[in-house]
Amino acid sequence: MINMMTASIIHEIINILSMEDSSTVAILTRRLNERGIPCTRQKVERVLRDLIGKEIIEAYYINSNHRKHYRLRST
């Protein structure tokens, strides 16, 4: 069961990724906090792992900076 805070974070992450091509955990965390949703990097990473498992988003690396980027899966 998903609590209201997690559901709000999921909705906003999908919303952010639909407006931007891709994003990192740090940028997503900052955007969520700017939108008034208090969350930590760890919470965002946990939600992103769940969304990857549900095949809603995908993770990939750009260049060799060893930072994961996330984007919505194309349907």
SETI-180346 format. One line per field, with one value per residue: residue number from 0; residue in one letter; x, y, z of N, C-alpha, C in turn. Coordinates in nm, 3 decimals, always signed. Layout:
SETI-180346
resi = [NUM_...]
resn = [A_...]
n_east = [X_...]
n_north = [Y_...]
n_up = [Z_...]
ca_east = [X_...]
ca_north = [Y_...]
ca_up = [Z_...]
c_east = [X_...]
c_north = [Y_...]
c_up = [Z_...]
END
This chain:
SETI-180346
resi = [0_1_2_3_4_5_6_7_8_9_10_11_12_13_14_15_16_17_18_19_20_21_22_23_24_25_26_27_28_29_30_31_32_33_34_35_36_37_38_39_40_41_42_43_44_45_46_47_48_49_50_51_52_53_54_55_56_57_58_59_60_61_62_63_64_65_66_67_68_69_70_71_72_73_74]
resn = [M_I_N_M_M_T_A_S_I_I_H_E_I_I_N_I_L_S_M_E_D_S_S_T_V_A_I_L_T_R_R_L_N_E_R_G_I_P_C_T_R_Q_K_V_E_R_V_L_R_D_L_I_G_K_E_I_I_E_A_Y_Y_I_N_S_N_H_R_K_H_Y_R_L_R_S_T]
n_east = [+0.084_+0.053_+0.148_+0.010_+0.207_+0.411_+0.269_+0.222_+0.484_+0.552_+0.369_+0.456_+0.724_+0.686_+0.553_+0.754_+0.951_+0.814_+0.811_+1.080_+1.358_+1.534_+1.661_+1.853_+1.894_+1.956_+1.866_+1.594_+1.520_+1.567_+1.381_+1.139_+1.142_+1.134_+0.877_+0.734_+0.722_+0.845_+1.129_+1.387_+1.703_+1.740_+1.477_+1.372_+1.534_+1.447_+1.179_+1.224_+1.351_+1.134_+0.964_+1.117_+1.112_+0.843_+0.844_+0.796_+0.969_+1.309_+1.656_+1.975_+2.313_+2.492_+2.758_+3.061_+3.027_+2.934_+2.687_+2.357_+2.092_+1.750_+1.456_+1.129_+0.985_+0.955_+0.655]
n_north = [-0.119_+0.219_+0.515_+0.849_+1.052_+0.926_+0.866_+1.123_+1.204_+1.024_+1.102_+1.368_+1.325_+1.188_+1.390_+1.591_+1.459_+1.433_+1.689_+1.758_+1.625_+1.435_+1.349_+1.378_+1.221_+1.417_+1.655_+1.597_+1.574_+1.835_+1.978_+1.868_+1.955_+2.231_+2.249_+2.220_+1.971_+1.799_+1.603_+1.352_+1.267_+0.993_+0.897_+0.972_+0.815_+0.558_+0.563_+0.597_+0.353_+0.180_+0.271_+0.204_-0.072_-0.112_-0.052_+0.208_+0.420_+0.462_+0.396_+0.532_+0.593_+0.891_+0.980_+0.940_+1.004_+0.867_+0.905_+0.829_+0.882_+0.956_+0.879_+0.898_+0.596_+0.522_+0.460]
n_up = [+0.000_-0.083_+0.073_+0.122_+0.093_-0.053_-0.285_-0.376_-0.428_-0.631_-0.832_-0.879_-0.961_-1.202_-1.337_-1.347_-1.498_-1.735_-1.829_-1.847_-2.026_-1.912_-1.583_-1.278_-0.953_-0.764_-0.885_-0.917_-0.646_-0.556_-0.716_-0.624_-0.356_-0.403_-0.496_-0.271_-0.153_+0.096_+0.099_+0.102_-0.053_-0.036_-0.010_-0.258_-0.425_-0.349_-0.435_-0.709_-0.770_-0.730_-0.934_-1.157_-1.136_-1.189_-1.449_-1.542_-1.555_-1.676_-1.614_-1.691_-1.802_-1.873_-2.075_-1.901_-1.634_-1.419_-1.301_-1.247_-1.471_-1.514_-1.697_-1.849_-1.963_-2.305_-2.476]
ca_east = [+0.000_+0.130_+0.091_-0.020_+0.330_+0.478_+0.187_+0.247_+0.620_+0.545_+0.300_+0.541_+0.841_+0.638_+0.525_+0.882_+1.018_+0.740_+0.847_+1.222_+1.395_+1.588_+1.700_+1.926_+1.831_+1.977_+1.777_+1.456_+1.500_+1.558_+1.253_+1.031_+1.146_+1.088_+0.731_+0.673_+0.714_+0.970_+1.178_+1.532_+1.757_+1.716_+1.336_+1.357_+1.597_+1.359_+1.064_+1.273_+1.370_+1.001_+0.914_+1.193_+1.056_+0.711_+0.874_+0.741_+1.085_+1.431_+1.779_+2.086_+2.427_+2.536_+2.904_+3.120_+3.029_+2.889_+2.562_+2.239_+1.988_+1.621_+1.359_+1.010_+0.996_+0.869_+0.557]
ca_north = [+0.000_+0.342_+0.623_+0.972_+1.124_+0.854_+0.885_+1.259_+1.207_+0.953_+1.189_+1.482_+1.278_+1.164_+1.522_+1.657_+1.389_+1.457_+1.823_+1.757_+1.502_+1.342_+1.417_+1.299_+1.217_+1.547_+1.754_+1.563_+1.607_+1.981_+2.020_+1.830_+2.047_+2.361_+2.239_+2.209_+1.832_+1.772_+1.467_+1.338_+1.197_+0.851_+0.871_+0.982_+0.695_+0.445_+0.575_+0.573_+0.207_+0.120_+0.306_+0.124_-0.207_-0.112_-0.017_+0.340_+0.500_+0.384_+0.460_+0.516_+0.679_+0.981_+0.988_+0.852_+1.075_+0.772_+0.948_+0.776_+0.973_+0.888_+0.934_+0.816_+0.496_+0.549_+0.352]
ca_up = [+0.000_-0.097_+0.154_+0.046_+0.062_-0.161_-0.405_-0.420_-0.485_-0.759_-0.927_-0.914_-1.038_-1.339_-1.393_-1.375_-1.609_-1.859_-1.876_-1.877_-2.096_-1.812_-1.460_-1.179_-0.821_-0.699_-0.947_-0.881_-0.504_-0.547_-0.776_-0.533_-0.242_-0.451_-0.513_-0.139_-0.107_+0.167_+0.083_+0.101_-0.169_-0.016_-0.039_-0.403_-0.482_-0.322_-0.525_-0.845_-0.784_-0.746_-1.067_-1.253_-1.125_-1.255_-1.588_-1.574_-1.593_-1.696_-1.570_-1.784_-1.773_-1.978_-2.075_-1.800_-1.506_-1.317_-1.238_-1.316_-1.515_-1.522_-1.793_-1.867_-2.070_-2.419_-2.494]
c_east = [+0.088_+0.065_+0.077_+0.106_+0.402_+0.401_+0.209_+0.384_+0.620_+0.482_+0.389_+0.665_+0.800_+0.609_+0.654_+0.949_+0.943_+0.773_+0.994_+1.255_+1.445_+1.632_+1.777_+1.850_+1.841_+1.881_+1.632_+1.426_+1.483_+1.424_+1.135_+1.026_+1.100_+0.936_+0.659_+0.655_+0.845_+1.010_+1.330_+1.575_+1.729_+1.572_+1.313_+1.418_+1.509_+1.239_+1.107_+1.295_+1.237_+0.944_+0.988_+1.139_+0.921_+0.721_+0.805_+0.853_+1.202_+1.551_+1.888_+2.196_+2.458_+2.687_+2.962_+3.127_+2.975_+2.768_+2.447_+2.146_+1.861_+1.534_+1.240_+1.035_+0.905_+0.779_+0.537]
c_north = [+0.125_+0.450_+0.750_+1.048_+1.058_+0.871_+1.024_+1.271_+1.138_+1.041_+1.304_+1.441_+1.253_+1.296_+1.594_+1.592_+1.406_+1.595_+1.832_+1.626_+1.396_+1.421_+1.321_+1.303_+1.354_+1.652_+1.724_+1.599_+1.758_+2.030_+1.986_+1.924_+2.186_+2.363_+2.218_+2.067_+1.800_+1.626_+1.468_+1.264_+1.047_+0.813_+0.874_+0.859_+0.572_+0.446_+0.547_+0.423_+0.137_+0.148_+0.231_-0.019_-0.221_-0.075_+0.112_+0.433_+0.407_+0.466_+0.434_+0.613_+0.765_+0.996_+0.894_+0.922_+0.991_+0.821_+0.892_+0.890_+0.891_+0.959_+0.842_+0.716_+0.538_+0.430_+0.319]
c_up = [+0.000_-0.011_+0.069_+0.006_-0.055_-0.292_-0.462_-0.486_-0.621_-0.865_-0.973_-0.993_-1.183_-1.409_-1.433_-1.495_-1.741_-1.916_-1.917_-1.946_-2.000_-1.690_-1.370_-1.047_-0.754_-0.754_-0.912_-0.736_-0.488_-0.602_-0.684_-0.412_-0.281_-0.466_-0.381_-0.090_-0.037_+0.152_+0.081_-0.026_-0.157_-0.048_-0.190_-0.471_-0.464_-0.417_-0.669_-0.868_-0.804_-0.885_-1.177_-1.253_-1.192_-1.403_-1.633_-1.620_-1.619_-1.652_-1.673_-1.744_-1.895_-1.965_-1.971_-1.664_-1.391_-1.239_-1.318_-1.352_-1.534_-1.623_-1.800_-1.979_-2.184_-2.443_-2.640]
END
